[in-house]
């Protein structure tokens, strides 16, 4: 006879214990370790909170074997992101060595005016991300170059990172090539292009407001005061590399592969390998200067580009700021981020497997009556899921599954749900340091999300504007009951 083991339904208190513990430990980590909190302390906090969740799960009847399988399943969901991270590390290393990123920095210093730099950086990232459908690739390529331009102009790294994140996520959010833009309507049961069109009502005004704020911040920057600094950095770049337009070919190839919908990992890997080839072909002096004098020219070049792939590059110029900007990359530079992702996904997986996350979310729906209540709670749930599971895909899938039937019961069109999933899930993910997206942005831009969160205007404004729209009844679509035709003015569109 087959018996089915029954599990005790977790209480709200059960669900809150690991979540509150994590928040307290994360806060303590930031207080005690400041910017170094993501280099070990946060990982320990996540694992300890995971242990608490596992203990509660076993109290409610779950076996360790079941919980362990959930952890393995959770980690496996992030392996694709981990592979992309390793490839991006290699790409940054070889593109630095090949002169691709230095070329972007050089011409960026030539073309971008400090007074409009922040707004221009945001707009450039938006266009690139919309074209390729990837905020991550945009940040790792154009974003890294713009951070270099900002350093050359002595401009704020935090504001520049906020502009890069704002632009990259705007473009990603409205691109039909984006994974999250396809995931949200798939979960909610809506059409992709209807979903994108419906998102424009909150996305475009939010982006315009963000650009205005970046323009205002740029007005305080003086181009004349930084002219000497810009000229000095351009001179050092010219002396350190053989700069020319053809060094941008690896970037063009990568963007082309992305537009052709080549998966991110092979596309970025191809870009990294092409950067290694370009380094040997066009930066022979730079490669030779890094090679061991005991090696032959060919062996030395092979070892230098090989090292760039796994351990990045290190430059020595008279300018320490330029050295810190250029000396980076390699797979090894992403290992701490992968460590953080594995710990975060483990915690989220245990919460989901033992039913604690579902119990916490169900409590949020209590008392929700109006469309504004539903939309606001969906967005807040997505944000909370980003906080506790540390993954934007889970923050879209789980609330989408939980709320889909509830939206139908309340006569709300599923487009309201799919838009809210993106407003709350996709956009808040890079604002959280231990989230996969926040950790990634920290790795490539070298600015902690706690520092740029105040300047990622688009990511902050959009969810707030979406909630305001919902309570005011602006662009809230309602389902037509099947037993009668919709009357004029019945659905607020």
C-alpha positions as CSV (number, residue, x, y, z in Angstrom):
1,X,0.0,0.0,0.0
2,X,1.3,3.4,-1.0
3,X,1.1,6.1,1.7
4,X,1.5,9.8,1.1
5,X,3.3,11.6,3.8
6,X,1.4,14.7,5.0
7,X,3.3,17.9,5.8
8,X,2.2,20.3,8.4
9,X,1.1,23.7,6.9
10,X,3.6,26.3,8.0
11,X,2.3,29.2,10.1
12,X,3.0,32.8,9.3
13,X,5.4,32.9,12.3
14,X,7.3,30.0,10.7
15,X,7.6,31.9,7.4
16,X,8.8,35.1,9.1
17,X,11.5,33.6,11.2
18,X,14.1,33.0,8.5
19,X,13.1,36.1,6.6
20,X,13.5,38.4,9.6
21,X,16.7,36.6,10.7
22,X,18.1,37.2,7.2
23,X,17.2,40.9,7.2
24,X,18.8,41.4,10.7
25,X,22.0,39.5,9.7
26,X,22.3,41.4,6.4
27,X,21.9,44.7,8.2
28,X,24.5,43.6,10.7
29,X,26.9,42.5,7.9
30,X,26.6,45.9,6.2
31,X,27.1,47.7,9.5
32,X,30.1,45.7,10.5
33,X,31.8,45.2,7.1
34,X,30.5,48.1,5.0
35,X,31.4,47.6,1.3
36,X,33.0,44.3,2.0
37,X,29.7,42.7,3.2
38,X,29.2,41.0,-0.1
39,X,32.6,39.3,0.1
40,X,31.7,36.7,2.7
41,X,29.5,38.1,5.4
42,X,26.4,38.1,3.3
43,X,27.1,34.6,2.2
44,X,27.3,33.4,5.8
45,X,24.0,35.3,6.6
46,X,22.2,33.5,3.7
47,X,23.5,30.1,4.7
48,X,22.5,30.6,8.4
49,X,19.0,31.8,7.3
50,X,18.8,28.8,5.0
51,X,19.6,26.6,8.0
52,X,16.8,28.1,10.0
53,X,14.4,27.6,7.2
54,X,15.5,23.9,6.9
55,X,15.0,23.3,10.6
56,X,11.4,24.8,10.4
57,X,10.8,22.6,7.4
58,X,11.9,19.4,9.2
59,X,9.7,20.4,12.2
60,X,6.8,20.5,9.7
61,X,7.5,17.0,8.4
62,X,10.0,17.5,5.5
63,X,13.0,15.2,5.4
64,X,16.5,16.5,4.9
65,X,16.6,14.6,1.6
66,X,13.6,16.5,0.3
67,X,15.1,19.8,1.4
68,X,18.5,18.9,-0.1
69,X,16.9,18.1,-3.4
70,X,15.2,21.5,-3.3
71,X,18.6,23.2,-2.7
72,X,20.2,21.3,-5.6
73,X,17.2,22.2,-7.9
74,X,17.5,25.9,-6.8
75,X,21.2,26.1,-7.5
76,X,20.8,24.4,-10.8
77,X,18.5,27.3,-11.8
78,X,21.4,29.7,-11.4
79,X,24.0,27.7,-13.3
80,X,23.3,29.4,-16.6
81,X,23.9,32.8,-14.9
82,X,27.1,31.5,-13.4
83,X,28.4,30.3,-16.7
84,X,27.5,33.7,-18.2
85,X,29.4,35.4,-15.3
86,X,32.5,33.4,-16.0
87,X,32.4,34.2,-19.7
88,X,31.9,37.9,-18.9
89,X,34.9,37.8,-16.7
90,X,37.0,36.4,-19.6
91,X,35.5,39.0,-22.0
92,X,36.4,41.9,-19.8
93,X,40.0,40.6,-19.4
94,X,40.6,40.1,-23.1
95,X,38.8,43.2,-24.2
96,X,41.0,45.2,-21.9
97,X,44.1,43.5,-23.3
98,X,42.9,43.9,-26.9
99,X,42.3,47.7,-26.5
100,X,38.5,47.3,-27.2
101,X,37.4,48.9,-23.9
102,X,40.2,51.5,-23.9
103,X,39.1,52.5,-27.4
104,X,35.5,53.0,-26.2
105,X,36.8,55.0,-23.3
106,X,39.1,57.2,-25.5
107,X,36.3,58.1,-28.0
108,X,33.8,58.5,-25.2
109,X,36.1,61.1,-23.6
110,X,36.2,62.8,-27.0
111,X,32.5,62.9,-27.7
112,X,30.6,63.0,-24.4
113,X,30.0,66.4,-22.8
114,X,30.2,66.4,-19.0
115,X,27.1,68.5,-18.7
116,X,25.0,65.8,-20.4
117,X,27.1,62.8,-19.6
118,X,24.8,61.1,-17.2
119,X,21.7,61.4,-19.4
120,X,23.7,60.4,-22.5
121,X,25.1,57.3,-20.7
122,X,21.6,56.3,-19.7
123,X,20.3,56.8,-23.2
124,X,23.2,54.9,-24.9
125,X,22.7,51.9,-22.6
126,X,18.9,52.0,-23.2
127,X,19.4,51.8,-27.0
128,X,22.0,49.0,-26.8
129,X,19.9,46.9,-24.3
130,X,16.8,47.4,-26.4
131,X,18.7,46.2,-29.5
132,X,20.1,43.1,-27.9
133,X,17.7,42.3,-25.1
134,X,20.3,42.0,-22.4
135,X,21.0,44.3,-19.5
136,X,23.9,42.2,-18.4
137,X,25.7,42.3,-21.7
138,X,25.1,46.0,-22.0
139,X,26.5,46.7,-18.5
140,X,29.6,44.5,-19.2
141,X,30.5,46.2,-22.4
142,X,29.1,49.7,-23.0
143,X,28.6,50.1,-19.2
144,X,32.2,49.3,-18.4
145,X,33.4,51.7,-21.0
146,X,31.1,54.5,-19.7
147,X,32.5,53.9,-16.2
148,X,35.9,54.5,-17.6
149,X,34.8,57.7,-19.3
150,X,33.3,58.9,-16.0
151,X,36.6,58.2,-14.3
152,X,38.4,60.2,-17.0
153,X,36.1,63.1,-16.4
154,X,36.3,62.8,-12.6
155,X,32.6,62.3,-12.4
156,X,30.6,60.4,-9.9
157,X,31.0,56.6,-10.2
158,X,27.7,56.0,-8.3
159,X,25.6,58.3,-10.5
160,X,27.2,56.8,-13.6
161,X,26.4,53.3,-12.4
162,X,22.8,54.4,-11.7
163,X,22.6,55.8,-15.2
164,X,24.0,52.6,-16.7
165,X,21.6,50.4,-14.7
166,X,18.6,52.7,-15.5
167,X,19.3,52.6,-19.3
168,X,20.2,48.9,-19.4
169,X,17.0,47.9,-17.6
170,X,14.8,50.2,-19.6
171,X,16.0,48.7,-22.9
172,X,15.9,45.2,-21.5
173,X,12.3,45.6,-20.2
174,X,10.8,46.7,-23.5
175,X,12.9,44.5,-25.8
176,X,11.2,41.4,-27.3
177,X,14.6,39.7,-27.2
178,X,14.8,39.9,-23.4
179,X,14.3,36.7,-21.3
180,X,12.3,38.4,-18.6
181,X,10.1,40.3,-21.1
182,X,9.2,36.9,-22.5
183,X,8.9,35.2,-19.1
184,X,6.4,37.6,-17.6
185,X,3.7,37.3,-20.2
186,X,4.3,33.5,-20.4
187,X,3.6,33.2,-16.7
188,X,0.6,35.5,-16.7
189,X,-0.9,34.1,-19.9
190,X,-0.7,37.2,-22.1
191,X,0.7,38.0,-25.6
192,X,4.3,39.2,-25.7
193,X,3.8,42.3,-27.9
194,X,0.5,43.2,-26.1
195,X,2.6,43.0,-22.9
196,X,5.3,45.3,-24.2
197,X,2.7,47.8,-25.5
198,X,0.9,47.8,-22.2
199,X,4.2,48.3,-20.3
200,X,5.0,51.5,-22.3
201,X,2.3,53.4,-20.3
202,X,4.4,53.1,-17.1
203,X,7.9,52.6,-18.6
204,X,8.2,55.6,-21.0
205,X,7.1,58.3,-18.5
206,X,9.4,56.8,-15.8
207,X,12.3,56.8,-18.3
208,X,11.7,60.4,-19.3
209,X,11.6,61.4,-15.6
210,X,14.9,59.6,-15.1
211,X,16.5,61.4,-18.0
212,X,15.4,64.7,-16.7
213,X,16.9,64.0,-13.3
214,X,20.2,62.9,-15.0
215,X,20.2,66.1,-17.0
216,X,19.7,68.2,-13.8
217,X,22.6,66.3,-12.1
218,X,24.8,66.9,-15.1
219,X,24.3,70.7,-15.0
220,X,26.5,70.8,-11.8
221,X,29.4,69.2,-13.7
222,X,31.9,71.6,-15.2
223,X,33.6,70.6,-18.5
224,X,36.2,73.3,-18.4
225,X,37.5,72.2,-15.0
226,X,38.0,68.7,-16.2
227,X,39.6,69.4,-19.6
228,X,43.1,68.8,-18.4
229,X,42.1,65.5,-16.7
230,X,40.4,64.3,-19.9
231,X,43.4,65.2,-22.1
232,X,45.8,63.5,-19.6
233,X,43.8,60.2,-19.7
234,X,43.5,60.2,-23.5
235,X,47.2,60.7,-23.7
236,X,47.9,57.8,-21.4
237,X,45.5,55.6,-23.3
238,X,47.2,56.5,-26.6
239,X,50.6,55.7,-25.1
240,X,49.5,52.4,-23.6
241,X,47.5,51.0,-26.6
242,X,47.4,51.2,-30.4
243,X,43.9,52.6,-30.6
244,X,41.8,52.4,-33.8
245,X,38.2,51.7,-35.0
246,X,38.9,48.1,-35.8
247,X,39.4,47.3,-32.2
248,X,35.7,47.7,-31.8
249,X,35.0,44.6,-34.1
250,X,34.7,42.3,-31.1
251,X,31.9,44.5,-29.7
252,X,30.2,44.6,-33.1
253,X,30.4,40.8,-33.3
254,X,28.9,40.4,-29.8
255,X,26.1,42.8,-30.5
256,X,25.3,41.1,-33.8
257,X,25.2,37.6,-32.1
258,X,22.9,39.0,-29.4
259,X,20.5,40.5,-32.1
260,X,20.6,37.2,-33.9
261,X,19.3,35.6,-30.6
262,X,22.5,33.5,-30.0
263,X,22.3,32.4,-26.4
264,X,24.3,34.6,-24.0
265,X,26.9,32.1,-22.8
266,X,28.2,31.1,-26.3
267,X,27.9,34.7,-27.6
268,X,29.9,36.2,-24.7
269,X,32.4,33.3,-25.0
270,X,32.9,34.0,-28.7
271,X,33.4,37.7,-27.9
272,X,36.0,36.8,-25.2
273,X,38.0,34.5,-27.6
274,X,37.8,37.1,-30.3
275,X,39.2,39.7,-27.9
276,X,42.1,37.3,-27.2
277,X,42.9,37.0,-30.9
278,X,42.6,40.8,-31.4
279,X,45.1,41.3,-28.5
280,X,47.7,39.1,-30.2
281,X,47.1,40.7,-33.6
282,X,46.9,44.4,-32.7
283,X,48.4,44.9,-29.2
284,X,51.6,42.9,-29.7
285,X,53.7,45.5,-27.7
286,X,51.3,45.4,-24.8
287,X,51.2,41.6,-24.8
288,X,55.0,41.4,-25.1
289,X,55.4,43.8,-22.1
290,X,53.4,41.4,-19.9
291,X,55.1,38.2,-21.1
292,X,57.9,36.6,-19.1
293,X,61.4,37.3,-20.5
294,X,62.3,33.6,-20.2
295,X,59.5,32.6,-22.7
296,X,59.7,32.8,-26.5
297,X,57.5,35.4,-28.2
298,X,54.8,32.9,-29.2
299,X,54.7,31.1,-25.8
300,X,54.8,34.4,-24.0
301,X,51.8,35.7,-26.0
302,X,49.9,32.5,-25.4
303,X,50.4,32.7,-21.7
304,X,49.4,36.4,-21.5
305,X,46.1,35.9,-23.3
306,X,45.4,32.7,-21.5
307,X,45.9,34.5,-18.2
308,X,43.6,37.3,-19.3
309,X,40.9,34.7,-19.8
310,X,41.1,33.2,-16.3
311,X,42.8,35.9,-14.2
312,X,42.4,39.2,-16.0
313,X,45.1,41.7,-16.8
314,X,47.2,44.2,-14.8
315,X,48.5,47.5,-16.2
316,X,51.0,49.9,-14.8
317,X,50.7,53.5,-16.0
318,X,51.6,56.8,-14.2
319,X,47.9,57.2,-13.3
320,X,46.7,55.0,-10.5
321,X,43.0,55.6,-11.3
322,X,43.6,54.4,-14.9
323,X,45.4,51.4,-13.5
324,X,42.5,50.4,-11.3
325,X,40.1,50.9,-14.2
326,X,42.1,48.8,-16.7
327,X,43.5,46.1,-14.4
328,X,40.6,43.7,-14.0
329,X,38.7,40.9,-15.6
330,X,39.2,37.1,-15.8
331,X,37.0,34.3,-14.6
332,X,38.5,34.5,-11.1
333,X,37.1,38.0,-10.7
334,X,33.6,36.5,-10.8
335,X,34.1,33.7,-8.3
336,X,32.9,35.8,-5.3
337,X,29.7,36.7,-7.2
338,X,29.1,33.1,-8.0
339,X,29.6,32.2,-4.3
340,X,27.0,34.8,-3.4
341,X,24.5,33.5,-6.0
342,X,24.8,29.9,-4.9
343,X,24.2,30.9,-1.3
344,X,21.3,33.1,-2.2
345,X,19.6,30.5,-4.4
346,X,20.1,27.9,-1.7
347,X,18.2,30.1,0.8
348,X,15.4,30.8,-1.7
349,X,15.1,27.2,-2.7
350,X,14.6,26.0,0.9
351,X,11.9,28.7,1.5
352,X,10.1,27.6,-1.6
353,X,10.4,23.8,-1.0
354,X,9.1,23.8,2.5
355,X,6.2,26.2,1.7
356,X,7.5,29.2,3.7
357,X,7.6,31.6,0.8
358,X,4.0,30.8,-0.3
359,X,2.8,31.2,3.3
360,X,4.4,34.6,3.6
361,X,3.0,35.8,0.3
362,X,-0.5,34.6,1.0
363,X,-0.6,36.9,4.0
364,X,0.1,39.9,1.8
365,X,-3.2,39.4,0.0
366,X,-5.4,39.7,3.1
367,X,-7.5,42.8,2.8
368,X,-6.8,43.5,-0.8
369,X,-9.9,44.8,-2.4
370,X,-9.3,47.3,-5.2
371,X,-7.2,47.0,-8.4
372,X,-4.7,49.3,-6.7
373,X,-4.4,46.9,-3.8
374,X,-3.7,44.0,-6.1
375,X,-1.2,45.8,-8.3
376,X,0.6,47.3,-5.3
377,X,0.8,44.0,-3.5
378,X,2.0,42.2,-6.6
379,X,4.8,44.7,-7.0
380,X,5.7,44.5,-3.3
381,X,5.6,40.7,-3.4
382,X,8.0,40.7,-6.4
383,X,10.3,43.0,-4.6
384,X,10.2,40.9,-1.4
385,X,10.8,37.8,-3.4
386,X,13.8,39.5,-4.9
387,X,15.0,40.2,-1.4
388,X,14.6,36.7,0.0
389,X,15.2,34.5,-3.0
390,X,17.8,36.7,-4.6
391,X,16.7,35.9,-8.2
392,X,14.7,37.9,-10.6
393,X,13.3,34.9,-12.4
394,X,11.8,33.5,-9.2
395,X,10.4,37.0,-8.4
396,X,8.5,36.8,-11.7
397,X,7.5,33.1,-11.7
398,X,6.3,32.6,-8.1
399,X,4.1,35.7,-7.7
400,X,2.8,35.2,-11.3
401,X,1.7,31.6,-10.4
402,X,0.2,32.7,-7.1
403,X,-1.7,35.7,-8.3
404,X,-2.9,34.6,-11.7
405,X,-6.1,33.0,-10.5
406,X,-6.7,35.8,-8.1
407,X,-6.6,38.4,-10.9
408,X,-9.1,36.4,-12.9
409,X,-11.5,36.1,-9.9
410,X,-11.4,39.9,-9.4
411,X,-12.1,40.6,-13.1
412,X,-8.6,42.1,-13.8
413,X,-7.0,41.4,-17.2
414,X,-3.8,39.3,-17.1
415,X,-1.9,42.2,-18.7
416,X,-2.2,44.0,-15.4
417,X,-0.4,41.0,-13.8
418,X,2.3,40.6,-16.4
419,X,3.2,44.4,-16.3
420,X,3.3,44.3,-12.5
421,X,5.6,41.3,-12.5
422,X,8.1,43.3,-14.6
423,X,7.6,46.5,-12.7
424,X,8.2,44.8,-9.3
425,X,10.4,41.9,-10.3
426,X,12.7,42.8,-13.2
427,X,13.4,46.4,-12.2
428,X,14.1,46.0,-8.5
429,X,16.5,43.0,-8.9
430,X,19.7,45.1,-9.6
431,X,19.0,47.3,-6.5
432,X,19.7,44.4,-4.1
433,X,23.4,43.6,-3.5
434,X,22.8,39.9,-2.8
435,X,20.4,39.4,-5.7
436,X,22.0,37.8,-8.8
437,X,21.5,41.0,-10.8
438,X,22.8,43.3,-8.0
439,X,25.8,41.1,-7.5
440,X,26.4,41.0,-11.3
441,X,26.2,44.8,-11.6
442,X,28.6,45.2,-8.7
443,X,31.1,42.8,-10.4
444,X,31.2,44.6,-13.7
445,X,30.6,48.2,-12.7
446,X,32.6,48.0,-9.4
447,X,30.0,50.1,-7.6
448,X,27.9,48.6,-4.7
449,X,24.2,48.6,-5.3
450,X,23.8,50.4,-1.9
451,X,25.7,53.3,-3.5
452,X,24.0,53.5,-6.9
453,X,20.4,52.7,-5.6
454,X,19.8,56.4,-5.1
455,X,20.6,57.2,-8.7
456,X,19.0,54.2,-10.5
457,X,16.1,56.6,-11.1
458,X,14.2,54.5,-13.6
459,X,14.3,51.4,-11.5
460,X,12.9,53.3,-8.5
461,X,10.4,55.5,-10.3
462,X,8.8,52.9,-12.4
463,X,7.3,50.6,-9.6
464,X,6.1,53.7,-7.7
465,X,4.5,55.2,-10.8
466,X,2.8,51.8,-11.6
467,X,1.2,51.8,-8.1
468,X,0.0,55.4,-8.5
469,X,-1.5,54.5,-11.9
470,X,-3.3,51.5,-10.3
471,X,-4.9,53.5,-7.5
472,X,-5.9,56.3,-9.9
473,X,-7.4,53.7,-12.3
474,X,-5.1,54.7,-15.2
475,X,-4.7,52.0,-17.8
476,X,-6.2,49.2,-15.7
477,X,-7.7,46.7,-18.0
478,X,-10.7,44.6,-16.8
479,X,-12.0,41.3,-18.1
480,X,-15.4,41.3,-19.9
481,X,-17.8,38.8,-18.2
482,X,-18.7,36.1,-20.7
483,X,-22.4,36.4,-20.2
484,X,-22.8,40.0,-21.3
485,X,-21.2,42.4,-23.7
486,X,-18.9,45.1,-22.3
487,X,-20.7,48.4,-21.9
488,X,-19.0,51.6,-22.9
489,X,-16.7,52.9,-20.2
490,X,-16.9,49.7,-18.3
491,X,-13.2,48.8,-18.7
492,X,-10.8,51.5,-17.7
493,X,-8.3,51.4,-20.5
